[in-house]
Amino acid sequence: MIHIIEHSIKDTIVIIPFLFIAFLLMEYIEHKFNKKTKNIIEKSGKLGPLFGSLLGMFPQCGFSVLATNFYAANILSIGTLVAIYLSTSDEMLPIMISKGLSAEDIITILVLKVCIAIIVGFIVDAIYQKTKISKTDIKQICKEEQCDCHHEGIIKSSIKHTCNITLFIFMTTLVLTFLIETIGEDNLSKLLLKDSFFGPFVASLFGLIPNCASSVIITELFLSNAISFGSMIAGLLTGSGIAILLLFKINKDKKENLTILSIIYFVGVFSGIVIDLLGI
C-alpha cells in the first residue's frame, strides 16, 4: 500500500507544473484578451491538429493536460484536442529508450502515431466546423471552483484551481493504481488477447484508463512479446494519461466528452486491426 501511495504521489507531482501553467495562461488570456489575440488564436487554430500532434509526441501526459484546459476554455478546436490525445506518448518513449529499442523502431512508432493523429484531427475538425459546440469557458470554471479571479489576481486564482484539480487527480490515481497493482501484469496480458482479432479492442479500452500506468504496462507487454504491434499501437493511441479524466472534470458537456472518447476508442481499435492485418 505504501508503494501504491508513493507511486500515486509521484504521478500527481509530475502533473502539477503543467496544471499551474495551463491555469496561469488561461487566467492571463481572460484578463488580457483582445481582438488581435483572438484573431491570432483563430487563425493558428486551423492548423491546430498538425502542431498539436507534433507537440503531443513529447513524453509524459503533461501537454495533453495543458490542451484539455485550453479546450475547456474554448481556445482549441475539438480536432486539435483529439489529435493531441492520439499522439500523446505518455511514458512510452522513456521506457522504449531505456529498454534499448532501436532508434528506427522508436521513430517508426512515433511517426505512425503522429500521422494517424494528424489525419483524424483534420477530419474531426472538418466534420464539426459547421457545428457550434458549447464549451465551458474560463468564467464558468471559475464559478465552479468558487473563486473570485478578477479580485484575487491571476497567480492566486491559478494556484487555487491547480490545488483543486490536483487533489481530484491524486485520489483517482490512487484508486486506479491499486486496481492495476492488484490485477498483475500476467493477467493483464491474457486480458489483452495476444494474436487475437479482438486484441486491439481490449488494448484500446485498457489505454483509456486515465493513468500513466496503462501506457507503461502496454509498452512493457509489447517489449516482452506479450501483445501484438497492432494492439500496442491501439492502446497507445487511446492512452493520454489523466487528460481524459480531467476533460470529464472541467468540461461540463458530457455528450461532447463521450463523443471525443468514442472517436479516440474507434481510431485506436481500427488502427490496431489494420496494422495487425497488414502484418506490420
Backbone hydrogen bonds in HBPLUS format (Angstrom, degrees):
<---DONOR---> <-ACCEPTOR-->    atom                        ^
c    i                          cat <-CA-CA->   ^        H-A-AA   ^      H-
h    n   atom  resd res      DA  || num        DHA   H-A  angle D-A-AA Bond
n    s   type  num  typ     dist DA aas  dist angle  dist       angle   num
A0005-ILE N   A0001-MET O   2.95 MM   4  6.25 157.8  2.00 150.9 156.4     1
A0006-GLU N   A0002-ILE O   2.90 MM   4  6.13 163.0  1.93 151.6 156.3     2
A0007-HIS N   A0003-HIS O   2.86 MM   4  6.03 158.9  1.90 148.8 154.8     3
A0008-SER N   A0004-ILE O   2.93 MM   4  6.11 156.5  1.99 145.4 151.7     4
A0009-ILE N   A0005-ILE O   2.91 MM   4  6.13 157.7  1.96 150.6 156.6     5
A0010-LYS N   A0006-GLU O   2.94 MM   4  6.13 159.3  1.98 148.0 153.7     6
A0011-ASP N   A0007-HIS O   2.98 MM   4  6.20 163.7  2.00 150.6 154.5     7
A0012-THR N   A0008-SER O   3.02 MM   4  6.14 154.0  2.09 143.5 150.7     8
A0013-ILE N   A0009-ILE O   2.88 MM   4  6.03 161.8  1.91 153.5 158.2     9
A0014-VAL N   A0010-LYS O   3.28 MM   4  6.43 157.4  2.33 147.9 152.4    10
A0015-ILE N   A0012-THR O   3.08 MM   3  5.35 131.9  2.32 103.2 115.6    11
A0016-ILE N   A0013-ILE O   3.26 MM   3  5.33 133.1  2.49  98.7 110.4    12
A0018-PHE N   A0015-ILE O   3.05 MM   3  5.50 117.7  2.45 112.9 127.5    13
A0019-LEU N   A0015-ILE O   3.04 MM   4  6.29 158.7  2.09 157.0 163.8    14
A0020-PHE N   A0016-ILE O   2.93 MM   4  6.15 165.8  1.95 160.2 163.5    15
A0021-ILE N   A0017-PRO O   2.93 MM   4  6.11 164.8  1.96 149.9 154.1    16
A0022-ALA N   A0018-PHE O   2.94 MM   4  6.04 158.6  1.98 145.1 151.4    17
A0023-PHE N   A0019-LEU O   2.97 MM   4  6.24 169.7  1.98 156.5 158.0    18
A0024-LEU N   A0020-PHE O   2.80 MM   4  5.90 154.4  1.87 148.8 157.2    19
A0025-LEU N   A0021-ILE O   2.91 MM   4  6.06 163.0  1.94 150.8 154.3    20
A0026-MET N   A0022-ALA O   2.95 MM   4  6.14 155.8  2.01 146.5 154.1    21
A0027-GLU N   A0023-PHE O   2.86 MM   4  6.00 156.4  1.91 146.2 152.1    22
A0028-TYR N   A0024-LEU O   2.94 MM   4  6.15 155.6  2.00 143.6 150.9    23
A0029-ILE N   A0025-LEU O   2.85 MM   4  6.06 161.9  1.88 150.3 154.9    24
A0030-GLU N   A0026-MET O   2.96 MM   4  6.13 156.9  2.01 144.1 150.8    25
A0031-HIS N   A0027-GLU O   2.97 MM   4  6.22 151.3  2.05 146.9 154.2    26
A0032-LYS N   A0028-TYR O   2.76 MM   4  5.86 155.6  1.82 154.1 161.5    27
A0033-PHE N   A0029-ILE O   2.74 MM   4  4.99 118.9  2.11 142.2 146.7    28
A0038-LYS N   A0034-ASN O   3.01 MM   4  6.20 160.5  2.05 154.3 160.4    29
A0039-ASN N   A0035-LYS O   2.98 MM   4  6.20 154.4  2.05 148.3 154.4    30
A0040-ILE N   A0036-LYS O   3.09 MM   4  6.41 155.2  2.16 149.2 155.6    31
A0041-ILE N   A0037-THR O   3.06 MM   4  6.33 162.6  2.10 152.8 156.8    32
A0042-GLU N   A0038-LYS O   2.99 MM   4  6.18 161.4  2.02 150.2 155.5    33
A0043-LYS N   A0039-ASN O   2.96 MM   4  6.09 157.3  2.01 148.0 153.6    34
A0044-SER N   A0040-ILE O   2.99 MM   4  6.13 167.6  2.01 152.1 155.6    35
A0045-GLY N   A0041-ILE O   2.93 MM   4  5.87 131.1  2.18 136.3 149.5    36
A0046-LYS N   A0043-LYS O   3.42 MM   3  5.97 158.3  2.47 110.0 114.4    37
A0047-LEU N   A0044-SER O   3.16 MM   3  5.75 145.1  2.29 113.2 121.3    38
A0048-GLY N   A0045-GLY O   3.04 MM   3  4.63 158.4  2.09  99.8 103.2    39
A0050-LEU N   A0047-LEU O   3.10 MM   3  5.51 127.6  2.39 109.4 122.3    40
A0051-PHE N   A0047-LEU O   3.23 MM   4  6.59 165.5  2.25 163.9 165.1    41
A0052-GLY N   A0048-GLY O   2.71 MM   4  5.62 160.8  1.75 160.1 167.0    42
A0053-SER N   A0049-PRO O   3.07 MM   4  5.85 152.0  2.15 129.0 135.8    43
A0054-LEU N   A0050-LEU O   3.27 MM   4  6.52 156.7  2.32 145.2 150.9    44
A0055-LEU N   A0051-PHE O   3.00 MM   4  6.21 160.5  2.04 150.9 156.1    45
A0056-GLY N   A0052-GLY O   2.91 MM   4  5.97 140.6  2.07 140.5 151.6    46
A0057-MET N   A0054-LEU O   3.37 MM   3  5.67 159.8  2.41 103.9 109.6    47
A0058-PHE N   A0055-LEU O   3.38 MM   3  6.16 160.6  2.42 118.5 121.8    48
A0060-GLN N   A0090-ASP O   2.66 MM  30  3.89 158.2  1.70 115.6 116.1    49
A0065-VAL N   A0061-CYS O   3.08 MM   4  6.38 145.5  2.21 148.1 158.3    50
A0066-LEU N   A0062-GLY O   2.94 MM   4  6.24 155.2  2.00 146.5 153.4    51
A0067-ALA N   A0063-PHE O   2.80 MM   4  6.05 158.7  1.85 148.6 154.3    52
A0068-THR N   A0064-SER O   2.96 MM   4  6.07 146.9  2.07 136.6 145.0    53
A0069-ASN N   A0065-VAL O   3.21 MM   4  6.53 156.4  2.27 148.7 153.3    54
A0070-PHE N   A0066-LEU O   3.15 MM   4  6.49 156.6  2.21 146.4 153.0    55
A0071-TYR N   A0067-ALA O   2.82 MM   4  6.04 150.7  1.90 149.1 157.6    56
A0072-ALA N   A0068-THR O   3.00 MM   4  6.19 162.1  2.03 148.8 153.0    57
A0073-ALA N   A0069-ASN O   3.11 MM   4  6.29 134.7  2.33 136.3 148.3    58
A0075-ILE N   A0070-PHE O   2.84 MM   5  5.19 164.6  1.86 156.4 154.9    59
A0074-ASN N   A0071-TYR O   2.91 MM   3  5.01 158.0  1.96 110.2 113.3    60
A0081-LEU N   A0077-SER O   3.10 MM   4  6.42 159.8  2.15 149.9 154.9    61
A0082-VAL N   A0078-ILE O   3.02 MM   4  6.22 163.4  2.04 147.5 151.8    62
A0083-ALA N   A0079-GLY O   2.94 MM   4  6.08 157.8  1.99 144.1 150.5    63
A0084-ILE N   A0080-THR O   2.97 MM   4  6.20 155.7  2.03 148.9 155.0    64
A0085-TYR N   A0081-LEU O   2.96 MM   4  6.24 162.4  2.00 153.0 157.7    65
A0086-LEU N   A0082-VAL O   2.98 MM   4  6.20 158.5  2.03 150.9 156.4    66
A0087-SER N   A0083-ALA O   3.05 MM   4  6.20 150.4  2.14 145.6 153.0    67
A0088-THR N   A0084-ILE O   2.97 MM   4  5.90 135.0  2.18 147.2 157.2    68
A0092-MET N   A0089-SER O   2.95 MM   3  5.48 158.1  2.00 144.9 143.7    69
A0095-ILE N   A0091-GLU O   3.43 MM   4  6.46 156.3  2.50 147.5 154.1    70
A0096-MET N   A0092-MET O   3.00 MM   4  6.23 163.7  2.03 159.2 163.6    71
A0097-ILE N   A0093-LEU O   3.00 MM   4  6.21 160.0  2.04 157.5 163.2    72
A0098-SER N   A0094-PRO O   2.94 MM   4  6.00 159.5  1.98 141.0 147.1    73
A0099-LYS N   A0095-ILE O   2.92 MM   4  6.06 136.9  2.11 143.0 154.7    74
A0101-LEU N   A0096-MET O   3.04 MM   5  5.47 161.0  2.08 167.8 163.3    75
A0100-GLY N   A0097-ILE O   3.12 MM   3  5.28 160.6  2.16 105.5 111.1    76
A0106-ILE N   A0102-SER O   3.04 MM   4  6.36 162.4  2.07 154.1 159.3    77
A0107-ILE N   A0103-ALA O   2.91 MM   4  6.03 165.0  1.93 151.2 155.2    78
A0108-THR N   A0104-GLU O   2.99 MM   4  6.11 153.9  2.06 141.4 149.0    79
A0109-ILE N   A0105-ASP O   3.03 MM   4  6.29 158.5  2.08 149.0 153.6    80
A0110-LEU N   A0106-ILE O   2.99 MM   4  6.24 164.5  2.01 152.6 156.9    81
A0111-VAL N   A0107-ILE O   2.84 MM   4  5.94 167.5  1.85 154.4 158.1    82
A0112-LEU N   A0108-THR O   2.96 MM   4  6.01 156.7  2.01 143.4 150.3    83
A0113-LYS N   A0109-ILE O   3.02 MM   4  6.22 164.0  2.04 149.5 153.3    84
A0114-VAL N   A0110-LEU O   2.92 MM   4  6.11 161.0  1.96 150.2 155.9    85
A0115-CYS N   A0111-VAL O   2.86 MM   4  5.97 163.3  1.89 151.5 155.9    86
A0116-ILE N   A0112-LEU O   3.10 MM   4  6.26 164.2  2.13 148.8 152.9    87
A0117-ALA N   A0113-LYS O   2.96 MM   4  6.12 156.9  2.01 144.5 151.6    88
A0118-ILE N   A0114-VAL O   2.85 MM   4  6.08 160.8  1.88 155.1 159.3    89
A0119-ILE N   A0115-CYS O   3.09 MM   4  6.24 174.4  2.09 152.3 153.9    90
A0120-VAL N   A0116-ILE O   3.00 MM   4  6.09 171.7  2.00 153.2 156.0    91
A0121-GLY N   A0117-ALA O   2.83 MM   4  5.81 156.2  1.89 145.0 152.7    92
A0122-PHE N   A0118-ILE O   3.08 MM   4  6.30 164.5  2.11 155.0 156.9    93
A0123-ILE N   A0119-ILE O   3.09 MM   4  6.29 155.4  2.15 146.8 154.2    94
A0124-VAL N   A0120-VAL O   2.87 MM   4  6.06 163.6  1.90 155.8 159.7    95
A0125-ASP N   A0121-GLY O   3.05 MM   4  6.26 160.0  2.09 146.0 151.5    96
A0126-ALA N   A0122-PHE O   2.92 MM   4  6.05 150.0  2.01 141.8 150.2    97
A0127-ILE N   A0123-ILE O   3.00 MM   4  6.27 146.0  2.12 146.0 154.9    98
A0128-TYR N   A0124-VAL O   2.99 MM   4  6.19 156.7  2.05 150.2 156.4    99
A0129-GLN N   A0125-ASP O   2.84 MM   4  5.51 118.4  2.23 142.8 153.2   100
A0131-THR N   A0128-TYR O   3.03 MM   3  5.02 154.9  2.10 104.0 111.9   101
A0140-GLN N   A0137-ASP O   3.07 MM   3  5.45 122.6  2.41 106.7 120.1   102
A0141-ILE N   A0137-ASP O   3.14 MM   4  6.52 156.1  2.20 152.8 160.0   103
A0142-CYS N   A0138-ILE O   2.99 MM   4  6.21 156.3  2.05 144.1 150.3   104
A0143-LYS N   A0139-LYS O   2.97 MM   4  6.25 150.9  2.06 141.8 149.7   105
A0144-GLU N   A0140-GLN O   2.92 MM   4  6.19 156.7  1.97 149.4 155.2   106
A0145-GLU N   A0141-ILE O   2.96 MM   4  6.18 154.0  2.03 149.5 156.5   107
A0146-GLN N   A0142-CYS O   2.93 MM   4  6.00 106.0  2.49 133.2 150.7   108
A0147-CYS N   A0142-CYS O   3.14 MM   5  5.57 166.0  2.16 148.9 153.2   109
A0146-GLN N   A0143-LYS O   3.12 MM   3  4.92 151.5  2.21  95.4 104.1   110
A0151-HIS N   A0148-ASP O   3.10 MM   3  5.66 137.2  2.29 112.3 123.3   111
A0152-GLU N   A0148-ASP O   2.81 MM   4  5.81 147.7  1.91 156.5 166.9   112
A0153-GLY N   A0149-CYS O   3.13 MM   4  5.84 153.0  2.20 143.8 146.4   113
A0157-SER N   A0153-GLY O   3.12 MM   4  6.17 169.0  2.13 156.8 160.3   114
A0158-SER N   A0154-ILE O   3.01 MM   4  5.82 146.1  2.13 132.2 141.4   115
A0159-ILE N   A0155-ILE O   3.00 MM   4  6.23 155.8  2.06 149.9 155.9   116
A0160-LYS N   A0156-LYS O   3.04 MM   4  6.30 152.1  2.12 144.1 152.0   117
A0161-HIS N   A0157-SER O   2.99 MM   4  6.22 161.8  2.02 147.3 151.4   118
A0162-THR N   A0158-SER O   2.95 MM   4  6.10 164.1  1.97 147.1 152.0   119
A0163-CYS N   A0159-ILE O   2.94 MM   4  6.12 159.7  1.98 148.8 153.6   120
A0164-ASN N   A0160-LYS O   3.14 MM   4  6.33 163.5  2.17 149.9 153.8   121
A0165-ILE N   A0161-HIS O   3.08 MM   4  6.31 168.2  2.09 158.4 160.9   122
A0166-THR N   A0162-THR O   2.84 MM   4  5.87 156.9  1.89 148.7 156.2   123
A0167-LEU N   A0163-CYS O   3.09 MM   4  6.21 160.0  2.13 147.4 151.2   124
A0168-PHE N   A0164-ASN O   3.33 MM   4  6.56 156.7  2.39 139.9 145.9   125
A0169-ILE N   A0165-ILE O   2.92 MM   4  6.18 158.7  1.96 153.3 159.0   126
A0170-PHE N   A0166-THR O   2.89 MM   4  6.08 161.2  1.93 152.1 157.1   127
A0171-MET N   A0167-LEU O   3.15 MM   4  6.31 167.2  2.17 151.0 153.2   128
A0172-THR N   A0168-PHE O   3.23 MM   4  6.39 160.6  2.27 145.7 150.9   129
A0173-THR N   A0169-ILE O   2.84 MM   4  5.95 163.5  1.87 153.5 158.8   130
A0174-LEU N   A0170-PHE O   2.92 MM   4  6.02 151.7  2.01 146.8 154.2   131
A0175-VAL N   A0171-MET O   3.32 MM   4  6.58 155.8  2.39 140.8 145.4   132
A0176-LEU N   A0172-THR O   3.00 MM   4  6.27 168.1  2.02 156.3 159.6   133
A0177-THR N   A0173-THR O   2.86 MM   4  5.88 163.6  1.89 150.5 155.1   134
A0178-PHE N   A0174-LEU O   3.17 MM   4  6.25 153.3  2.24 138.4 145.3   135
A0179-LEU N   A0175-VAL O   3.13 MM   4  6.45 154.6  2.20 147.5 153.6   136
A0180-ILE N   A0176-LEU O   3.00 MM   4  6.26 160.5  2.04 152.6 157.7   137
A0181-GLU N   A0177-THR O   2.91 MM   4  6.03 162.0  1.94 150.6 155.6   138
A0182-THR N   A0178-PHE O   3.03 MM   4  6.11 144.6  2.16 139.6 149.1   139
A0183-ILE N   A0179-LEU O   3.06 MM   4  6.29 155.9  2.12 148.5 153.6   140
A0184-GLY N   A0180-ILE O   3.28 MM   4  6.41 174.4  2.28 153.4 154.4   141
A0188-LEU N   A0184-GLY O   3.22 MM   4  6.38 145.3  2.34 137.9 147.9   142
A0189-SER N   A0185-GLU O   2.98 MM   4  6.26 144.5  2.11 148.4 157.0   143
A0190-LYS N   A0186-ASP O   3.38 MM   4  6.76 150.3  2.47 142.1 148.6   144
A0191-LEU N   A0187-ASN O   3.02 MM   4  6.30 153.7  2.09 144.7 152.4   145
A0192-LEU N   A0188-LEU O   2.97 MM   4  6.17 139.7  2.14 143.7 153.7   146
A0193-LEU N   A0190-LYS O   3.20 MM   3  5.41 163.1  2.23 106.7 111.7   147
A0199-GLY N   A0196-SER O   2.99 MM   3  5.17 164.6  2.02 109.7 114.1   148
A0201-PHE N   A0198-PHE O   3.13 MM   3  5.24 124.3  2.46  99.7 114.0   149
A0202-VAL N   A0198-PHE O   3.25 MM   4  6.63 160.2  2.30 157.3 160.9   150
A0203-ALA N   A0199-GLY O   2.86 MM   4  6.06 167.7  1.87 159.6 163.9   151
A0204-SER N   A0200-PRO O   2.89 MM   4  5.77 159.9  1.93 139.7 145.0   152
A0205-LEU N   A0201-PHE O   3.18 MM   4  6.31 152.6  2.26 136.6 144.1   153
A0206-PHE N   A0202-VAL O   2.84 MM   4  6.07 153.7  1.91 148.7 156.6   154
A0207-GLY N   A0203-ALA O   2.82 MM   4  6.03 148.2  1.92 144.6 153.6   155
A0208-LEU N   A0205-LEU O   3.25 MM   3  5.36 140.1  2.41  96.8 107.4   156
A0209-ILE N   A0206-PHE O   3.12 MM   3  5.68 163.1  2.15 113.8 119.1   157
A0211-ASN N   A0209-ILE O   2.67 MM   2  5.68 133.1  1.89 116.8 100.9   158
A0214-SER N   A0211-ASN O   3.20 MM   3  6.04 157.4  2.26 122.0 125.3   159
A0216-VAL N   A0212-CYS O   3.17 MM   4  6.45 156.2  2.23 149.4 156.6   160
A0217-ILE N   A0213-ALA O   2.94 MM   4  6.08 168.2  1.95 153.0 155.0   161
A0218-ILE N   A0214-SER O   2.96 MM   4  6.05 166.0  1.98 149.0 153.6   162
A0219-THR N   A0215-SER O   3.03 MM   4  5.98 160.6  2.07 139.5 145.1   163
A0220-GLU N   A0216-VAL O   2.95 MM   4  6.11 161.0  1.98 147.5 153.5   164
A0221-LEU N   A0217-ILE O   2.78 MM   4  5.93 158.5  1.83 152.8 158.6   165
A0222-PHE N   A0218-ILE O   3.07 MM   4  6.26 151.5  2.15 142.8 150.0   166
A0223-LEU N   A0219-THR O   2.98 MM   4  6.22 165.1  2.00 153.1 157.0   167
A0224-SER N   A0220-GLU O   2.97 MM   4  6.11 131.1  2.21 138.7 151.7   168
A0226-ALA N   A0221-LEU O   2.67 MM   5  4.94 162.1  1.71 167.1 160.5   169
A0225-ASN N   A0222-PHE O   2.88 MM   3  4.90 157.5  1.93 108.0 112.7   170
A0232-MET N   A0228-SER O   3.02 MM   4  6.30 152.1  2.10 144.2 152.0   171
A0233-ILE N   A0229-PHE O   2.98 MM   4  6.28 165.4  2.00 154.3 157.0   172
A0234-ALA N   A0230-GLY O   2.91 MM   4  6.08 157.3  1.96 145.2 152.3   173
A0235-GLY N   A0231-SER O   2.94 MM   4  6.13 161.1  1.98 148.2 152.3   174
A0236-LEU N   A0232-MET O   2.87 MM   4  6.09 156.5  1.93 152.8 159.9   175
A0237-LEU N   A0233-ILE O   2.86 MM   4  5.92 144.8  1.98 147.5 155.9   176
A0238-THR N   A0234-ALA O   3.37 MM   4  6.58 151.5  2.45 141.3 147.2   177
A0239-GLY N   A0235-GLY O   3.07 MM   4  6.06 123.4  2.40 132.3 147.1   178
A0243-ALA N   A0240-SER O   3.32 MM   3  5.85 161.2  2.36 131.1 132.5   179
A0246-LEU N   A0242-ILE O   2.99 MM   4  6.29 156.5  2.05 151.2 157.9   180
A0247-LEU N   A0243-ALA O   2.85 MM   4  6.15 146.3  1.97 146.4 156.4   181
A0248-PHE N   A0244-ILE O   3.15 MM   4  6.52 157.8  2.20 152.8 155.6   182
A0249-LYS N   A0245-LEU O   3.14 MM   4  6.36 133.1  2.37 136.3 149.5   183
A0249-LYS N   A0246-LEU O   3.05 MM   3  4.87 126.6  2.34  90.5 105.5   184
A0250-ILE N   A0246-LEU O   2.96 MM   4  6.22 159.7  2.00 160.4 162.0   185
A0251-ASN N   A0247-LEU O   2.88 MM   4  5.48 153.3  1.95 146.4 153.2   186
A0257-ASN N   A0253-ASP O   3.06 MM   4  6.39 156.2  2.12 149.6 156.9   187
A0258-LEU N   A0254-LYS O   2.90 MM   4  6.12 157.0  1.96 149.6 155.0   188
A0259-THR N   A0255-LYS O   3.00 MM   4  6.22 143.9  2.13 139.8 150.0   189
A0260-ILE N   A0256-GLU O   3.04 MM   4  6.36 159.1  2.08 152.3 156.4   190
A0261-LEU N   A0257-ASN O   2.95 MM   4  6.18 160.7  1.99 147.8 153.6   191
A0262-SER N   A0258-LEU O   2.85 MM   4  5.98 154.4  1.91 143.2 150.0   192
A0263-ILE N   A0259-THR O   2.97 MM   4  6.20 157.0  2.02 149.5 155.4   193
A0264-ILE N   A0260-ILE O   3.07 MM   4  6.30 167.9  2.09 153.1 155.8   194
A0265-TYR N   A0261-LEU O   3.02 MM   4  6.20 160.5  2.05 146.9 152.6   195
A0266-PHE N   A0262-SER O   2.90 MM   4  6.03 165.9  1.92 150.7 154.8   196
A0267-VAL N   A0263-ILE O   2.95 MM   4  6.11 165.6  1.97 153.6 157.6   197
A0268-GLY N   A0264-ILE O   3.00 MM   4  6.15 157.9  2.05 146.0 152.2   198
A0269-VAL N   A0265-TYR O   2.98 MM   4  6.22 167.6  2.00 156.1 158.4   199
A0270-PHE N   A0266-PHE O   2.89 MM   4  5.98 173.4  1.89 156.8 159.0   200
A0271-SER N   A0267-VAL O   2.92 MM   4  5.87 163.7  1.95 145.8 151.1   201
A0272-GLY N   A0268-GLY O   3.02 MM   4  6.07 160.3  2.06 145.2 151.1   202
A0273-ILE N   A0269-VAL O   2.98 MM   4  6.18 161.9  2.02 154.5 158.8   203
A0274-VAL N   A0270-PHE O   3.02 MM   4  6.20 168.5  2.04 152.6 155.7   204
A0275-ILE N   A0271-SER O   2.98 MM   4  6.09 164.5  2.00 151.2 155.6   205
A0276-ASP N   A0272-GLY O   3.03 MM   4  6.19 159.2  2.08 145.9 151.4   206
A0277-LEU N   A0273-ILE O   2.90 MM   4  6.09 156.5  1.96 150.7 157.7   207
A0278-LEU N   A0274-VAL O   2.96 MM   4  6.11 148.8  2.05 146.9 155.2   208
A0280-ILE N   A0275-ILE O   3.20 MM   5  5.67 162.9  2.23 161.5 161.0   209
A0279-GLY N   A0276-ASP O   3.11 MM   3  4.96 142.6  2.25  92.9 104.2   210
